Amino acid sequence: MNGMRVVAEPDGKTTLLDYLRDTLLLRGTKNGCGTGGCGACTVIIDGLARRSCQVKLSRMEGKKVETIENLASKDALHPIQSAFVKTGAIQCGFCTPGMIMATKALLDQNPQPDHTAIEHALRHNICRCTGYVKIIDAVRLAAEEIRNSIPAESRQHAEVSAGIGQSIPDYDALEKVRGEPVFAGDLLRENMVFGKVVWSRFPHAVIKKIDATGAKQHPGVKAVLTA
């Protein structure tokens, strides 16, 4: 895991995403949907971009895994992270770590991708804010700067000054490309209680009564909330 040997004894249910976030506390990898539909949880496994919510931990023996936490050095961003900042390819930042990891997997194998190759590499990654023009610009810029060995941005905030009509990076862009902002799903406190939505199996039924007695008696349940 990010160059370090990790030993685990997984059950048959735990996903790689669960293990990264809940055991190793590597929360830069985001849980967007849990069904493989959004790509926010993308990591690199043996050189390939994979959605970690779809990979069982029990199948990871001997694999090499890289997450967003492994990209930036102590003093500088990775060129891909830098390119996402420079092109303004970030808004809320939730999808950004997955986008960056998918981009790295692409550029590690294809240092000069065309538009079609970029679209194909990012086909599993959904952005709900920015659209994809700036993201594709970021991939192109990263490819160019890696080929030309252009230094990446410093990890530290540089002083930014701009006149009217000039673009400047988001104030928290450097944190977002490192997967560091804490979203609601990243919060973790001692004795924290977690909620789970239970959907009806009968979407068109008329609800006459909800009996939560059995659920309340289940070990660990603190409360059952209904409408």
C-alpha positions in Angstrom: 0.0 0.0 0.0 1.7 3.2 -1.3 5.0 1.3 -1.1 4.5 -0.2 2.4 3.7 -3.8 3.2 0.3 -4.2 4.8 -1.0 -7.4 6.3 -4.8 -8.0 6.7 -7.2 -10.8 7.5 -10.3 -9.9 5.5 -13.7 -11.4 5.6 -15.5 -12.1 2.3 -17.5 -8.8 2.5 -15.0 -6.1 3.1 -14.1 -4.1 0.1 -10.8 -2.4 -0.6 -12.5 1.0 -0.2 -13.8 0.0 3.2 -10.4 -1.1 4.3 -8.7 2.1 3.0 -11.1 4.4 4.7 -12.1 2.6 7.9 -9.0 0.7 8.8 -6.0 2.5 7.2 -7.8 5.9 7.6 -6.8 6.9 4.0 -9.8 9.0 3.5 -8.6 10.8 0.3 -10.2 7.9 -1.6 -13.9 8.9 -1.5 -17.0 6.8 -1.2 -19.4 8.4 -3.7 -21.9 5.7 -4.5 -20.5 2.3 -3.4 -21.8 0.7 -6.6 -19.0 1.5 -9.0 -21.0 4.2 -10.8 -19.1 7.4 -10.0 -15.4 6.6 -9.9 -14.7 8.7 -6.8 -13.0 5.7 -5.1 -10.6 5.1 -8.0 -7.1 3.9 -7.0 -4.3 2.2 -8.9 -3.9 -1.5 -8.5 -0.9 -3.1 -10.2 -0.8 -0.1 -12.6 -4.5 -0.1 -13.6 -7.2 2.3 -12.5 -9.8 0.4 -10.4 -12.9 1.4 -8.5 -12.0 0.2 -5.0 -15.7 -0.2 -4.0 -15.9 -3.0 -6.5 -12.8 -4.9 -5.3 -13.0 -7.3 -2.4 -10.1 -7.1 0.0 -9.8 -10.8 0.1 -8.6 -10.8 -3.5 -5.8 -8.3 -2.9 -3.1 -10.6 -1.8 0.2 -9.7 -3.4 -1.2 -6.6 -5.2 0.4 -3.2 -5.3 -2.0 -0.3 -4.4 -1.5 3.4 -4.9 -3.9 6.1 -3.5 -4.0 9.8 -3.8 -2.0 10.1 -0.5 1.1 8.8 -2.3 1.3 11.4 -5.1 2.5 14.6 -3.6 6.0 14.8 -2.1 6.9 16.7 1.1 7.6 19.9 -0.8 5.7 19.6 -4.2 2.6 18.4 -5.8 2.6 15.7 -8.4 2.5 17.2 -11.9 -1.0 15.8 -12.4 -2.2 17.5 -9.2 -0.5 20.7 -10.3 -2.2 20.6 -13.7 -5.6 20.3 -12.1 -4.9 23.4 -10.1 -3.6 25.4 -13.0 -6.5 24.6 -15.3 -9.2 25.2 -12.7 -10.4 21.6 -13.1 -11.7 21.6 -9.5 -14.9 22.8 -7.8 -16.2 20.9 -4.8 -13.2 18.5 -5.0 -15.1 15.3 -4.1 -14.4 13.6 -7.4 -10.9 15.0 -7.8 -8.9 12.3 -6.2 -10.5 9.6 -8.3 -10.0 11.8 -11.5 -6.4 12.2 -10.6 -5.7 8.6 -10.0 -7.4 7.6 -13.2 -5.3 10.2 -15.0 -2.1 8.8 -13.5 -2.9 5.3 -14.5 -3.5 6.6 -18.1 -0.3 8.7 -18.3 1.9 5.9 -16.7 0.9 3.8 -19.7 0.3 6.4 -22.4 2.4 9.6 -21.9 0.8 11.3 -25.0 -2.9 10.5 -25.0 -5.3 12.0 -27.5 -8.8 13.3 -26.7 -10.4 9.9 -27.3 -7.9 8.1 -25.0 -8.5 10.7 -22.2 -12.3 10.3 -22.5 -11.9 6.6 -22.4 -9.7 6.6 -19.3 -12.1 8.9 -17.5 -15.3 7.1 -18.6 -16.0 5.7 -15.1 -15.4 9.1 -13.3 -18.3 11.4 -12.8 -18.1 15.1 -12.0 -21.2 16.7 -10.7 -19.9 20.3 -10.6 -17.4 21.4 -13.3 -18.3 19.5 -16.4 -15.3 17.9 -18.2 -13.7 20.5 -20.4 -11.3 21.7 -17.8 -10.6 18.2 -16.5 -9.6 17.1 -20.0 -7.5 20.3 -20.3 -5.8 19.2 -17.0 -4.9 15.8 -18.3 -3.5 17.3 -21.5 -1.4 19.8 -19.5 -0.2 17.1 -17.1 0.9 14.9 -20.0 2.8 17.8 -21.6 4.5 18.9 -18.4 5.5 15.4 -17.5 7.0 14.9 -20.9 8.9 18.2 -20.7 9.9 17.7 -17.0 8.3 21.0 -16.0 8.3 21.3 -12.1 5.0 21.0 -10.3 3.5 23.6 -8.0 4.8 23.9 -4.5 2.6 22.3 -1.8 2.5 25.7 -0.1 0.1 28.4 -1.0 1.8 30.9 -3.3 0.9 34.5 -3.1 -1.7 35.2 -5.8 -2.5 38.5 -7.3 -4.6 39.1 -10.4 -6.4 41.9 -12.1 -9.9 42.0 -13.3 -10.7 39.2 -15.8 -7.7 37.1 -14.7 -8.2 33.6 -13.3 -6.6 32.5 -10.0 -6.7 29.0 -8.4 -9.4 28.2 -5.8 -8.1 29.1 -2.4 -8.3 25.5 -1.3 -7.3 23.9 -4.6 -4.0 22.5 -3.2 -5.8 20.6 -0.4 -8.4 19.3 -2.8 -5.9 17.8 -5.3 -4.3 16.0 -2.3 -7.7 14.6 -1.1 -7.4 16.4 2.2 -10.7 18.3 2.6 -13.0 16.7 5.1 -16.5 16.0 3.7 -19.3 14.7 5.9 -18.5 11.1 5.0 -14.9 11.6 6.2 -15.8 12.6 9.8 -14.7 10.2 12.4 -15.0 10.6 16.2 -14.8 8.3 19.2 -18.1 6.5 19.8 -19.5 7.9 16.7 -23.0 6.6 15.7 -23.5 5.8 12.0 -26.8 6.0 10.1 -28.0 3.7 7.4 -30.9 4.3 5.0 -33.2 1.2 4.7 -35.2 1.3 1.5 -38.6 -0.3 1.1 -38.7 -3.4 -0.9 -42.1 -2.4 -2.2 -41.8 1.0 -4.0 -45.5 1.3 -4.8 -47.0 0.0 -1.5 -49.3 2.0 0.8 -47.5 2.2 4.2 -50.0 1.5 7.0 -47.6 0.8 9.8 -43.8 0.5 10.5 -42.8 -1.9 13.2 -39.2 -1.2 14.2 -39.2 -3.5 17.3 -36.9 -6.1 15.7 -34.5 -3.5 14.4 -34.3 -1.8 17.8 -33.3 -5.1 19.4 -30.5 -5.7 17.0 -27.1 -5.3 18.7 -25.5 -1.9 18.2 -28.7 -0.1 17.1 -29.2 3.1 19.0 -32.4 4.4 17.3 -34.7 3.9 14.4 -35.9 7.1 12.7 -39.0 7.2 10.5 -40.9 10.0 8.9 
